[in-house]
Structures are given as structure tokens and as C-alpha cells.
Amino acid sequence: MLDETTDVAKLSQFSTVIRYVKEGEIQERFLDFTDVSNNRSAVALSEHVFKILSDFQCEDKVVAQGYDGAATFCGRLNTLQA
């Protein structure tokens, strides 16, 4: 799960949470906040997503995607979803 918000210092923070199943139980862990103030484009955010998938070696294990309607995230062209 990924979400972007602006904090009180007006920095855009990208929060990263990973959800997985271990021994039949759903586990959810907060990983970190990443400062994305300099570049919130779909390309930059997707690079962040691909790095996380690679770091945790789960590129082939993603079973769902969800979006809250944010323009950078959802859509068929030039978005993180694409």
C-alpha cells in the first residue's frame, strides 16, 4: 500500500506499507516514509514501487492493485497504474 501526503513542513511524503500472508495469517508492516517533494510524477513513483518489489523479491507475487482516484495513480495513460 502506498499513499502520498504533504506534511506540516510542506514536504510530500510517500508512505509504504507491505501486506502479506504468513502461516495463513495476514501481516501488515509499515516500511517507511520517502520524501517525494522533488518529483511526484507517475514515472518517479513507479520507480519507487518497482524498487520496493525488487528489494523484497516479490515482483511476481503481486495479486492486487487499488487506487483512491488520485490523478497520478489511476488511469490508463501516463499514470502509476499504467
PDB file of N, CA, C and O in Angstrom:
ATOM      1  N   MET A   1       0.863  -1.160   0.000  1.00  0.00           N
ATOM      2  CA  MET A   1       0.000   0.000   0.000  1.00  0.00           C
ATOM      3  C   MET A   1       0.904   1.217   0.000  1.00  0.00           C
ATOM      4  O   MET A   1       1.875   1.299   0.752  1.00  0.00           O
ATOM      5  N   LEU A   2       0.565   2.139  -0.848  1.00  0.00           N
ATOM      6  CA  LEU A   2       1.340   3.361  -0.956  1.00  0.00           C
ATOM      7  C   LEU A   2       0.391   4.545  -0.925  1.00  0.00           C
ATOM      8  O   LEU A   2      -0.702   4.498  -1.489  1.00  0.00           O
ATOM      9  N   ASP A   3       0.817   5.595  -0.266  1.00  0.00           N
ATOM     10  CA  ASP A   3       0.000   6.791  -0.221  1.00  0.00           C
ATOM     11  C   ASP A   3       0.918   7.993  -0.105  1.00  0.00           C
ATOM     12  O   ASP A   3       1.994   7.912   0.489  1.00  0.00           O
ATOM     13  N   GLU A   4       0.488   9.098  -0.671  1.00  0.00           N
ATOM     14  CA  GLU A   4       1.280  10.327  -0.632  1.00  0.00           C
ATOM     15  C   GLU A   4       0.487  11.390   0.086  1.00  0.00           C
ATOM     16  O   GLU A   4      -0.716  11.534  -0.129  1.00  0.00           O
ATOM     17  N   THR A   5       1.163  12.134   0.942  1.00  0.00           N
ATOM     18  CA  THR A   5       0.530  13.238   1.640  1.00  0.00           C
ATOM     19  C   THR A   5       1.573  14.319   1.884  1.00  0.00           C
ATOM     20  O   THR A   5       2.773  14.045   1.872  1.00  0.00           O
ATOM     21  N   THR A   6       1.122  15.527   2.101  1.00  0.00           N
ATOM     22  CA  THR A   6       2.019  16.637   2.405  1.00  0.00           C
ATOM     23  C   THR A   6       2.016  16.849   3.912  1.00  0.00           C
ATOM     24  O   THR A   6       0.957  16.954   4.530  1.00  0.00           O
ATOM     25  N   ASP A   7       3.213  16.911   4.501  1.00  0.00           N
ATOM     26  CA  ASP A   7       3.302  17.070   5.948  1.00  0.00           C
ATOM     27  C   ASP A   7       3.308  18.556   6.323  1.00  0.00           C
ATOM     28  O   ASP A   7       3.187  19.417   5.451  1.00  0.00           O
ATOM     29  N   VAL A   8       3.447  18.853   7.610  1.00  0.00           N
ATOM     30  CA  VAL A   8       3.382  20.233   8.097  1.00  0.00           C
ATOM     31  C   VAL A   8       4.522  21.090   7.564  1.00  0.00           C
ATOM     32  O   VAL A   8       4.399  22.313   7.508  1.00  0.00           O
ATOM     33  N   ALA A   9       5.626  20.467   7.174  1.00  0.00           N
ATOM     34  CA  ALA A   9       6.758  21.207   6.608  1.00  0.00           C
ATOM     35  C   ALA A   9       6.601  21.393   5.100  1.00  0.00           C
ATOM     36  O   ALA A   9       7.510  21.883   4.430  1.00  0.00           O
ATOM     37  N   LYS A  10       5.435  20.997   4.568  1.00  0.00           N
ATOM     38  CA  LYS A  10       5.104  21.100   3.150  1.00  0.00           C
ATOM     39  C   LYS A  10       5.996  20.219   2.277  1.00  0.00           C
ATOM     40  O   LYS A  10       6.296  20.560   1.133  1.00  0.00           O
ATOM     41  N   LEU A  11       6.415  19.076   2.834  1.00  0.00           N
ATOM     42  CA  LEU A  11       7.151  18.071   2.080  1.00  0.00           C
ATOM     43  C   LEU A  11       6.183  16.958   1.722  1.00  0.00           C
ATOM     44  O   LEU A  11       5.365  16.549   2.546  1.00  0.00           O
ATOM     45  N   SER A  12       6.276  16.474   0.510  1.00  0.00           N
ATOM     46  CA  SER A  12       5.432  15.360   0.085  1.00  0.00           C
ATOM     47  C   SER A  12       6.067  14.065   0.562  1.00  0.00           C
ATOM     48  O   SER A  12       7.197  13.743   0.195  1.00  0.00           O
ATOM     49  N   GLN A  13       5.338  13.329   1.378  1.00  0.00           N
ATOM     50  CA  GLN A  13       5.827  12.080   1.946  1.00  0.00           C
ATOM     51  C   GLN A  13       5.047  10.919   1.340  1.00  0.00           C
ATOM     52  O   GLN A  13       3.817  10.938   1.294  1.00  0.00           O
ATOM     53  N   PHE A  14       5.776   9.917   0.880  1.00  0.00           N
ATOM     54  CA  PHE A  14       5.196   8.715   0.302  1.00  0.00           C
ATOM     55  C   PHE A  14       5.325   7.623   1.354  1.00  0.00           C
ATOM     56  O   PHE A  14       6.438   7.201   1.668  1.00  0.00           O
ATOM     57  N   SER A  15       4.213   7.160   1.901  1.00  0.00           N
ATOM     58  CA  SER A  15       4.274   6.097   2.908  1.00  0.00           C
ATOM     59  C   SER A  15       4.167   4.749   2.202  1.00  0.00           C
ATOM     60  O   SER A  15       3.438   4.591   1.223  1.00  0.00           O
ATOM     61  N   THR A  16       4.912   3.792   2.726  1.00  0.00           N
ATOM     62  CA  THR A  16       4.947   2.462   2.132  1.00  0.00           C
ATOM     63  C   THR A  16       4.619   1.424   3.192  1.00  0.00           C
ATOM     64  O   THR A  16       5.268   1.348   4.235  1.00  0.00           O
ATOM     65  N   VAL A  17       3.598   0.625   2.902  1.00  0.00           N
ATOM     66  CA  VAL A  17       3.166  -0.462   3.787  1.00  0.00           C
ATOM     67  C   VAL A  17       3.098  -1.717   2.930  1.00  0.00           C
ATOM     68  O   VAL A  17       2.604  -1.676   1.803  1.00  0.00           O
ATOM     69  N   ILE A  18       3.586  -2.822   3.453  1.00  0.00           N
ATOM     70  CA  ILE A  18       3.530  -4.087   2.727  1.00  0.00           C
ATOM     71  C   ILE A  18       2.599  -5.037   3.483  1.00  0.00           C
ATOM     72  O   ILE A  18       2.644  -5.131   4.709  1.00  0.00           O
ATOM     73  N   ARG A  19       1.770  -5.726   2.732  1.00  0.00           N
ATOM     74  CA  ARG A  19       0.828  -6.692   3.317  1.00  0.00           C
ATOM     75  C   ARG A  19       1.116  -8.048   2.693  1.00  0.00           C
ATOM     76  O   ARG A  19       1.294  -8.157   1.480  1.00  0.00           O
ATOM     77  N   TYR A  20       1.159  -9.082   3.528  1.00  0.00           N
ATOM     78  CA  TYR A  20       1.480 -10.421   3.053  1.00  0.00           C
ATOM     79  C   TYR A  20       0.838 -11.459   3.955  1.00  0.00           C
ATOM     80  O   TYR A  20       0.339 -11.134   5.033  1.00  0.00           O
ATOM     81  N   VAL A  21       0.853 -12.691   3.516  1.00  0.00           N
ATOM     82  CA  VAL A  21       0.301 -13.791   4.306  1.00  0.00           C
ATOM     83  C   VAL A  21       1.454 -14.653   4.790  1.00  0.00           C
ATOM     84  O   VAL A  21       2.319 -15.046   4.007  1.00  0.00           O
ATOM     85  N   LYS A  22       1.462 -14.942   6.076  1.00  0.00           N
ATOM     86  CA  LYS A  22       2.479 -15.811   6.679  1.00  0.00           C
ATOM     87  C   LYS A  22       1.766 -16.807   7.569  1.00  0.00           C
ATOM     88  O   LYS A  22       1.067 -16.436   8.511  1.00  0.00           O
ATOM     89  N   GLU A  23       1.955 -18.081   7.253  1.00  0.00           N
ATOM     90  CA  GLU A  23       1.335 -19.161   8.017  1.00  0.00           C
ATOM     91  C   GLU A  23      -0.176 -18.963   8.123  1.00  0.00           C
ATOM     92  O   GLU A  23      -0.767 -19.191   9.179  1.00  0.00           O
ATOM     93  N   GLY A  24      -0.797 -18.535   7.017  1.00  0.00           N
ATOM     94  CA  GLY A  24      -2.242 -18.372   6.973  1.00  0.00           C
ATOM     95  C   GLY A  24      -2.779 -17.097   7.601  1.00  0.00           C
ATOM     96  O   GLY A  24      -3.987 -16.862   7.576  1.00  0.00           O
ATOM     97  N   GLU A  25      -1.916 -16.281   8.156  1.00  0.00           N
ATOM     98  CA  GLU A  25      -2.329 -15.033   8.805  1.00  0.00           C
ATOM     99  C   GLU A  25      -1.884 -13.837   7.970  1.00  0.00           C
ATOM    100  O   GLU A  25      -0.766 -13.809   7.456  1.00  0.00           O
ATOM    101  N   ILE A  26      -2.768 -12.854   7.840  1.00  0.00           N
ATOM    102  CA  ILE A  26      -2.423 -11.626   7.116  1.00  0.00           C
ATOM    103  C   ILE A  26      -1.539 -10.768   8.005  1.00  0.00           C
ATOM    104  O   ILE A  26      -1.876 -10.484   9.154  1.00  0.00           O
ATOM    105  N   GLN A  27      -0.413 -10.362   7.459  1.00  0.00           N
ATOM    106  CA  GLN A  27       0.538  -9.498   8.157  1.00  0.00           C
ATOM    107  C   GLN A  27       0.598  -8.164   7.419  1.00  0.00           C
ATOM    108  O   GLN A  27       0.475  -8.126   6.194  1.00  0.00           O
ATOM    109  N   GLU A  28       0.783  -7.087   8.146  1.00  0.00           N
ATOM    110  CA  GLU A  28       0.904  -5.770   7.535  1.00  0.00           C
ATOM    111  C   GLU A  28       1.993  -5.014   8.274  1.00  0.00           C
ATOM    112  O   GLU A  28       1.963  -4.912   9.501  1.00  0.00           O
ATOM    113  N   ARG A  29       2.964  -4.478   7.521  1.00  0.00           N
ATOM    114  CA  ARG A  29       4.100  -3.788   8.128  1.00  0.00           C
ATOM    115  C   ARG A  29       4.350  -2.459   7.441  1.00  0.00           C
ATOM    116  O   ARG A  29       4.418  -2.384   6.215  1.00  0.00           O
ATOM    117  N   PHE A  30       4.485  -1.417   8.237  1.00  0.00           N
ATOM    118  CA  PHE A  30       4.893  -0.115   7.726  1.00  0.00           C
ATOM    119  C   PHE A  30       6.384  -0.183   7.430  1.00  0.00           C
ATOM    120  O   PHE A  30       7.159  -0.630   8.276  1.00  0.00           O
ATOM    121  N   LEU A  31       6.798   0.252   6.246  1.00  0.00           N
ATOM    122  CA  LEU A  31       8.213   0.223   5.886  1.00  0.00           C
ATOM    123  C   LEU A  31       8.884   1.565   6.113  1.00  0.00           C
ATOM    124  O   LEU A  31       9.877   1.653   6.836  1.00  0.00           O
ATOM    125  N   ASP A  32       8.340   2.623   5.493  1.00  0.00           N
ATOM    126  CA  ASP A  32       8.984   3.922   5.664  1.00  0.00           C
ATOM    127  C   ASP A  32       8.190   5.037   5.017  1.00  0.00           C
ATOM    128  O   ASP A  32       7.194   4.816   4.328  1.00  0.00           O
ATOM    129  N   PHE A  33       8.671   6.247   5.268  1.00  0.00           N
ATOM    130  CA  PHE A  33       8.228   7.426   4.545  1.00  0.00           C
ATOM    131  C   PHE A  33       9.358   7.804   3.607  1.00  0.00           C
ATOM    132  O   PHE A  33      10.527   7.746   3.988  1.00  0.00           O
ATOM    133  N   THR A  34       9.023   8.189   2.387  1.00  0.00           N
ATOM    134  CA  THR A  34      10.009   8.631   1.411  1.00  0.00           C
ATOM    135  C   THR A  34       9.633  10.033   0.968  1.00  0.00           C
ATOM    136  O   THR A  34       8.484  10.287   0.605  1.00  0.00           O
ATOM    137  N   ASP A  35      10.597  10.944   0.996  1.00  0.00           N
ATOM    138  CA  ASP A  35      10.360  12.312   0.536  1.00  0.00           C
ATOM    139  C   ASP A  35      10.294  12.313  -0.989  1.00  0.00           C
ATOM    140  O   ASP A  35      11.280  11.991  -1.653  1.00  0.00           O
ATOM    141  N   VAL A  36       9.155  12.667  -1.540  1.00  0.00           N
ATOM    142  CA  VAL A  36       8.977  12.720  -2.996  1.00  0.00           C
ATOM    143  C   VAL A  36       8.658  14.150  -3.443  1.00  0.00           C
ATOM    144  O   VAL A  36       8.058  14.354  -4.498  1.00  0.00           O
ATOM    145  N   SER A  37       9.059  15.129  -2.645  1.00  0.00           N
ATOM    146  CA  SER A  37       8.752  16.524  -2.934  1.00  0.00           C
ATOM    147  C   SER A  37       9.289  16.988  -4.279  1.00  0.00           C
ATOM    148  O   SER A  37       8.642  17.776  -4.968  1.00  0.00           O
ATOM    149  N   ASN A  38      10.460  16.507  -4.653  1.00  0.00           N
ATOM    150  CA  ASN A  38      11.092  16.965  -5.889  1.00  0.00           C
ATOM    151  C   ASN A  38      10.439  16.410  -7.141  1.00  0.00           C
ATOM    152  O   ASN A  38      10.506  17.038  -8.198  1.00  0.00           O
ATOM    153  N   ASN A  39       9.808  15.250  -7.046  1.00  0.00           N
ATOM    154  CA  ASN A  39       9.234  14.647  -8.240  1.00  0.00           C
ATOM    155  C   ASN A  39       8.108  13.699  -7.850  1.00  0.00           C
ATOM    156  O   ASN A  39       8.357  12.609  -7.336  1.00  0.00           O
ATOM    157  N   ARG A  40       6.874  14.117  -8.094  1.00  0.00           N
ATOM    158  CA  ARG A  40       5.714  13.282  -7.790  1.00  0.00           C
ATOM    159  C   ARG A  40       5.081  12.745  -9.058  1.00  0.00           C
ATOM    160  O   ARG A  40       3.895  12.417  -9.073  1.00  0.00           O
ATOM    161  N   SER A  41       5.860  12.653 -10.117  1.00  0.00           N
ATOM    162  CA  SER A  41       5.328  12.151 -11.382  1.00  0.00           C
ATOM    163  C   SER A  41       5.055  10.652 -11.291  1.00  0.00           C
ATOM    164  O   SER A  41       5.572   9.963 -10.412  1.00  0.00           O
ATOM    165  N   ALA A  42       4.241  10.170 -12.210  1.00  0.00           N
ATOM    166  CA  ALA A  42       3.942   8.736 -12.253  1.00  0.00           C
ATOM    167  C   ALA A  42       5.209   7.927 -12.469  1.00  0.00           C
ATOM    168  O   ALA A  42       5.357   6.847 -11.896  1.00  0.00           O
ATOM    169  N   VAL A  43       6.126   8.432 -13.286  1.00  0.00           N
ATOM    170  CA  VAL A  43       7.381   7.712 -13.554  1.00  0.00           C
ATOM    171  C   VAL A  43       8.197   7.582 -12.273  1.00  0.00           C
ATOM    172  O   VAL A  43       8.664   6.490 -11.949  1.00  0.00           O
ATOM    173  N   ALA A  44       8.374   8.669 -11.547  1.00  0.00           N
ATOM    174  CA  ALA A  44       9.161   8.638 -10.309  1.00  0.00           C
ATOM    175  C   ALA A  44       8.523   7.735  -9.268  1.00  0.00           C
ATOM    176  O   ALA A  44       9.220   6.974  -8.597  1.00  0.00           O
ATOM    177  N   LEU A  45       7.201   7.810  -9.126  1.00  0.00           N
ATOM    178  CA  LEU A  45       6.521   6.973  -8.137  1.00  0.00           C
ATOM    179  C   LEU A  45       6.568   5.503  -8.532  1.00  0.00           C
ATOM    180  O   LEU A  45       6.719   4.635  -7.672  1.00  0.00           O
ATOM    181  N   SER A  46       6.439   5.216  -9.822  1.00  0.00           N
ATOM    182  CA  SER A  46       6.505   3.815 -10.257  1.00  0.00           C
ATOM    183  C   SER A  46       7.911   3.250 -10.050  1.00  0.00           C
ATOM    184  O   SER A  46       8.057   2.073  -9.722  1.00  0.00           O
ATOM    185  N   GLU A  47       8.947   4.071 -10.237  1.00  0.00           N
ATOM    186  CA  GLU A  47      10.312   3.609  -9.953  1.00  0.00           C
ATOM    187  C   GLU A  47      10.443   3.226  -8.488  1.00  0.00           C
ATOM    188  O   GLU A  47      11.100   2.241  -8.153  1.00  0.00           O
ATOM    189  N   HIS A  48       9.819   4.005  -7.621  1.00  0.00           N
ATOM    190  CA  HIS A  48       9.828   3.695  -6.182  1.00  0.00           C
ATOM    191  C   HIS A  48       9.137   2.349  -5.926  1.00  0.00           C
ATOM    192  O   HIS A  48       9.644   1.518  -5.172  1.00  0.00           O
ATOM    193  N   VAL A  49       7.992   2.147  -6.553  1.00  0.00           N
ATOM    194  CA  VAL A  49       7.251   0.892  -6.392  1.00  0.00           C
ATOM    195  C   VAL A  49       8.074  -0.291  -6.886  1.00  0.00           C
ATOM    196  O   VAL A  49       8.179  -1.306  -6.196  1.00  0.00           O
ATOM    197  N   PHE A  50       8.659  -0.169  -8.076  1.00  0.00           N
ATOM    198  CA  PHE A  50       9.455  -1.265  -8.631  1.00  0.00           C
ATOM    199  C   PHE A  50      10.672  -1.577  -7.767  1.00  0.00           C
ATOM    200  O   PHE A  50      11.066  -2.737  -7.654  1.00  0.00           O
ATOM    201  N   LYS A  51      11.270  -0.561  -7.158  1.00  0.00           N
ATOM    202  CA  LYS A  51      12.417  -0.797  -6.267  1.00  0.00           C
ATOM    203  C   LYS A  51      11.987  -1.596  -5.039  1.00  0.00           C
ATOM    204  O   LYS A  51      12.686  -2.520  -4.622  1.00  0.00           O
ATOM    205  N   ILE A  52      10.848  -1.245  -4.465  1.00  0.00           N
ATOM    206  CA  ILE A  52      10.349  -1.982  -3.300  1.00  0.00           C
ATOM    207  C   ILE A  52      10.061  -3.431  -3.672  1.00  0.00           C
ATOM    208  O   ILE A  52      10.450  -4.348  -2.948  1.00  0.00           O
ATOM    209  N   LEU A  53       9.381  -3.641  -4.799  1.00  0.00           N
ATOM    210  CA  LEU A  53       9.081  -5.007  -5.246  1.00  0.00           C
ATOM    211  C   LEU A  53      10.364  -5.796  -5.451  1.00  0.00           C
ATOM    212  O   LEU A  53      10.435  -6.973  -5.099  1.00  0.00           O
ATOM    213  N   SER A  54      11.369  -5.157  -6.014  1.00  0.00           N
ATOM    214  CA  SER A  54      12.656  -5.821  -6.235  1.00  0.00           C
ATOM    215  C   SER A  54      13.372  -6.101  -4.918  1.00  0.00           C
ATOM    216  O   SER A  54      13.895  -7.197  -4.713  1.00  0.00           O
ATOM    217  N   ASP A  55      13.395  -5.111  -4.025  1.00  0.00           N
ATOM    218  CA  ASP A  55      14.074  -5.281  -2.724  1.00  0.00           C
ATOM    219  C   ASP A  55      13.497  -6.456  -1.934  1.00  0.00           C
ATOM    220  O   ASP A  55      14.229  -7.176  -1.255  1.00  0.00           O
ATOM    221  N   PHE A  56      12.184  -6.641  -2.027  1.00  0.00           N
ATOM    222  CA  PHE A  56      11.528  -7.715  -1.280  1.00  0.00           C
ATOM    223  C   PHE A  56      11.307  -8.967  -2.123  1.00  0.00           C
ATOM    224  O   PHE A  56      10.665  -9.921  -1.685  1.00  0.00           O
ATOM    225  N   GLN A  57      11.847  -8.947  -3.338  1.00  0.00           N
ATOM    226  CA  GLN A  57      11.785 -10.088  -4.258  1.00  0.00           C
ATOM    227  C   GLN A  57      10.359 -10.614  -4.419  1.00  0.00           C
ATOM    228  O   GLN A  57      10.103 -11.812  -4.305  1.00  0.00           O
ATOM    229  N   CYS A  58       9.444  -9.688  -4.686  1.00  0.00           N
ATOM    230  CA  CYS A  58       8.047 -10.101  -4.839  1.00  0.00           C
ATOM    231  C   CYS A  58       7.422  -9.551  -6.121  1.00  0.00           C
ATOM    232  O   CYS A  58       6.215  -9.314  -6.177  1.00  0.00           O
ATOM    233  N   GLU A  59       8.244  -9.350  -7.141  1.00  0.00           N
ATOM    234  CA  GLU A  59       7.742  -8.818  -8.407  1.00  0.00           C
ATOM    235  C   GLU A  59       6.637  -9.689  -9.002  1.00  0.00           C
ATOM    236  O   GLU A  59       5.698  -9.165  -9.600  1.00  0.00           O
ATOM    237  N   ASP A  60       6.735 -10.998  -8.848  1.00  0.00           N
ATOM    238  CA  ASP A  60       5.775 -11.932  -9.430  1.00  0.00           C
ATOM    239  C   ASP A  60       4.679 -12.346  -8.451  1.00  0.00           C
ATOM    240  O   ASP A  60       3.897 -13.251  -8.744  1.00  0.00           O
ATOM    241  N   LYS A  61       4.615 -11.694  -7.294  1.00  0.00           N
ATOM    242  CA  LYS A  61       3.678 -12.123  -6.263  1.00  0.00           C
ATOM    243  C   LYS A  61       2.590 -11.100  -5.960  1.00  0.00           C
ATOM    244  O   LYS A  61       1.807 -11.292  -5.029  1.00  0.00           O
ATOM    245  N   VAL A  62       2.531 -10.027  -6.724  1.00  0.00           N
ATOM    246  CA  VAL A  62       1.510  -9.016  -6.500  1.00  0.00           C
ATOM    247  C   VAL A  62       0.176  -9.553  -7.008  1.00  0.00           C
ATOM    248  O   VAL A  62       0.076 -10.008  -8.148  1.00  0.00           O
ATOM    249  N   VAL A  63      -0.837  -9.499  -6.165  1.00  0.00           N
ATOM    250  CA  VAL A  63      -2.139 -10.057  -6.551  1.00  0.00           C
ATOM    251  C   VAL A  63      -3.226  -9.002  -6.686  1.00  0.00           C
ATOM    252  O   VAL A  63      -4.323  -9.312  -7.149  1.00  0.00           O
ATOM    253  N   ALA A  64      -2.947  -7.754  -6.290  1.00  0.00           N
ATOM    254  CA  ALA A  64      -3.982  -6.729  -6.390  1.00  0.00           C
ATOM    255  C   ALA A  64      -3.359  -5.347  -6.431  1.00  0.00           C
ATOM    256  O   ALA A  64      -2.259  -5.120  -5.928  1.00  0.00           O
ATOM    257  N   GLN A  65      -4.093  -4.434  -7.044  1.00  0.00           N
ATOM    258  CA  GLN A  65      -3.742  -3.023  -7.036  1.00  0.00           C
ATOM    259  C   GLN A  65      -5.006  -2.256  -6.679  1.00  0.00           C
ATOM    260  O   GLN A  65      -6.104  -2.660  -7.064  1.00  0.00           O
ATOM    261  N   GLY A  66      -4.869  -1.174  -5.963  1.00  0.00           N
ATOM    262  CA  GLY A  66      -6.012  -0.335  -5.640  1.00  0.00           C
ATOM    263  C   GLY A  66      -5.588   1.122  -5.682  1.00  0.00           C
ATOM    264  O   GLY A  66      -4.446   1.458  -5.369  1.00  0.00           O
ATOM    265  N   TYR A  67      -6.515   1.980  -6.072  1.00  0.00           N
ATOM    266  CA  TYR A  67      -6.215   3.399  -6.205  1.00  0.00           C
ATOM    267  C   TYR A  67      -7.346   4.214  -5.615  1.00  0.00           C
ATOM    268  O   TYR A  67      -8.509   3.816  -5.678  1.00  0.00           O
ATOM    269  N   ASP A  68      -7.004   5.349  -5.043  1.00  0.00           N
ATOM    270  CA  ASP A  68      -8.020   6.181  -4.406  1.00  0.00           C
ATOM    271  C   ASP A  68      -8.534   7.290  -5.315  1.00  0.00           C
ATOM    272  O   ASP A  68      -9.244   8.185  -4.856  1.00  0.00           O
ATOM    273  N   GLY A  69      -8.190   7.245  -6.579  1.00  0.00           N
ATOM    274  CA  GLY A  69      -8.674   8.246  -7.515  1.00  0.00           C
ATOM    275  C   GLY A  69      -7.699   9.375  -7.777  1.00  0.00           C
ATOM    276  O   GLY A  69      -7.996  10.259  -8.580  1.00  0.00           O
ATOM    277  N   ALA A  70      -6.544   9.376  -7.127  1.00  0.00           N
ATOM    278  CA  ALA A  70      -5.556  10.421  -7.355  1.00  0.00           C
ATOM    279  C   ALA A  70      -5.085  10.371  -8.807  1.00  0.00           C
ATOM    280  O   ALA A  70      -4.809   9.296  -9.338  1.00  0.00           O
ATOM    281  N   ALA A  71      -4.996  11.520  -9.436  1.00  0.00           N
ATOM    282  CA  ALA A  71      -4.692  11.600 -10.865  1.00  0.00           C
ATOM    283  C   ALA A  71      -3.361  10.954 -11.232  1.00  0.00           C
ATOM    284  O   ALA A  71      -3.246  10.367 -12.308  1.00  0.00           O
ATOM    285  N   THR A  72      -2.368  11.045 -10.381  1.00  0.00           N
ATOM    286  CA  THR A  72      -1.063  10.449 -10.670  1.00  0.00           C
ATOM    287  C   THR A  72      -1.107   8.940 -10.592  1.00  0.00           C
ATOM    288  O   THR A  72      -0.302   8.264 -11.231  1.00  0.00           O
ATOM    289  N   PHE A  73      -2.035   8.398  -9.818  1.00  0.00           N
ATOM    290  CA  PHE A  73      -2.086   6.964  -9.590  1.00  0.00           C
ATOM    291  C   PHE A  73      -2.966   6.204 -10.578  1.00  0.00           C
ATOM    292  O   PHE A  73      -2.541   5.188 -11.127  1.00  0.00           O
ATOM    293  N   CYS A  74      -4.163   6.677 -10.805  1.00  0.00           N
ATOM    294  CA  CYS A  74      -5.094   5.868 -11.580  1.00  0.00           C
ATOM    295  C   CYS A  74      -5.323   6.448 -12.975  1.00  0.00           C
ATOM    296  O   CYS A  74      -5.294   7.661 -13.179  1.00  0.00           O
ATOM    297  N   GLY A  75      -5.544   5.564 -13.902  1.00  0.00           N
ATOM    298  CA  GLY A  75      -5.783   5.959 -15.277  1.00  0.00           C
ATOM    299  C   GLY A  75      -5.043   5.047 -16.231  1.00  0.00           C
ATOM    300  O   GLY A  75      -4.113   4.344 -15.834  1.00  0.00           O
ATOM    301  N   ARG A  76      -5.451   5.056 -17.482  1.00  0.00           N
ATOM    302  CA  ARG A  76      -4.866   4.141 -18.461  1.00  0.00           C
ATOM    303  C   ARG A  76      -3.571   4.651 -19.071  1.00  0.00           C
ATOM    304  O   ARG A  76      -2.745   3.845 -19.499  1.00  0.00           O
ATOM    305  N   LEU A  77      -3.367   5.949 -19.124  1.00  0.00           N
ATOM    306  CA  LEU A  77      -2.199   6.510 -19.799  1.00  0.00           C
ATOM    307  C   LEU A  77      -1.392   7.398 -18.849  1.00  0.00           C
ATOM    308  O   LEU A  77      -1.960   8.206 -18.114  1.00  0.00           O
ATOM    309  N   ASN A  78      -0.073   7.245 -18.868  1.00  0.00           N
ATOM    310  CA  ASN A  78       0.851   8.121 -18.130  1.00  0.00           C
ATOM    311  C   ASN A  78       0.576   8.200 -16.634  1.00  0.00           C
ATOM    312  O   ASN A  78       0.683   9.268 -16.031  1.00  0.00           O
ATOM    313  N   THR A  79       0.224   7.081 -16.046  1.00  0.00           N
ATOM    314  CA  THR A  79      -0.037   7.060 -14.603  1.00  0.00           C
ATOM    315  C   THR A  79       0.707   5.899 -13.966  1.00  0.00           C
ATOM    316  O   THR A  79       1.262   5.052 -14.667  1.00  0.00           O
ATOM    317  N   LEU A  80       0.720   5.859 -12.665  1.00  0.00           N
ATOM    318  CA  LEU A  80       1.356   4.753 -11.958  1.00  0.00           C
ATOM    319  C   LEU A  80       0.698   3.436 -12.312  1.00  0.00           C
ATOM    320  O   LEU A  80       1.389   2.428 -12.463  1.00  0.00           O
ATOM    321  N   GLN A  81      -0.603   3.414 -12.447  1.00  0.00           N
ATOM    322  CA  GLN A  81      -1.321   2.195 -12.819  1.00  0.00           C
ATOM    323  C   GLN A  81      -0.842   1.667 -14.168  1.00  0.00           C
ATOM    324  O   GLN A  81      -0.644   0.463 -14.334  1.00  0.00           O
ATOM    325  N   ALA A  82      -0.656   2.567 -15.128  1.00  0.00           N
ATOM    326  CA  ALA A  82      -0.198   2.147 -16.463  1.00  0.00           C
ATOM    327  C   ALA A  82       1.180   1.543 -16.373  1.00  0.00           C
ATOM    328  O   ALA A  82       1.740   1.128 -17.388  1.00  0.00           O
TER     329      ALA A  82
END
